[in-house]
Amino acid sequence: MEPINYLIQVDNFNINEFIFYWNYCNQPMSLLLMKPNTIGLTAIKVTVRTQEDADFIVKIKQRIGCKIYEYDENLQIKKN
C-alpha cells in the first residue's frame, strides 16, 4: 500500500476518546497533534501505510464522527 497522508479534524471534547481508541487499537500509527485555526478543534496528522492503519481511520470516523482530509506534500488538501 502506498502511503497516504491525512489530516483528521477532531472536536476538542472528543480528543480523549480518539486517544483512548488509538491506544485500544495498539497505536497503529504515529500521530502529530496540531492546533488548527478553528477554536474548539484539534488537527491530527497521520500517514496511512498499512491496511491496519486504514481500518483504524474508518473505525475512528464512525466512532466519533471526525472529519478526514487527504493532503499532499505541501499540506494542500486534495480535492476528491
Summary of the structure (lengths in Angstrom):
residues: 80
radius of gyration: 12.0
end to end distance: 19.1
largest distance: 34.7
contacts: 195
relative contact order: 0.30
helix: 34%
strand: 31%
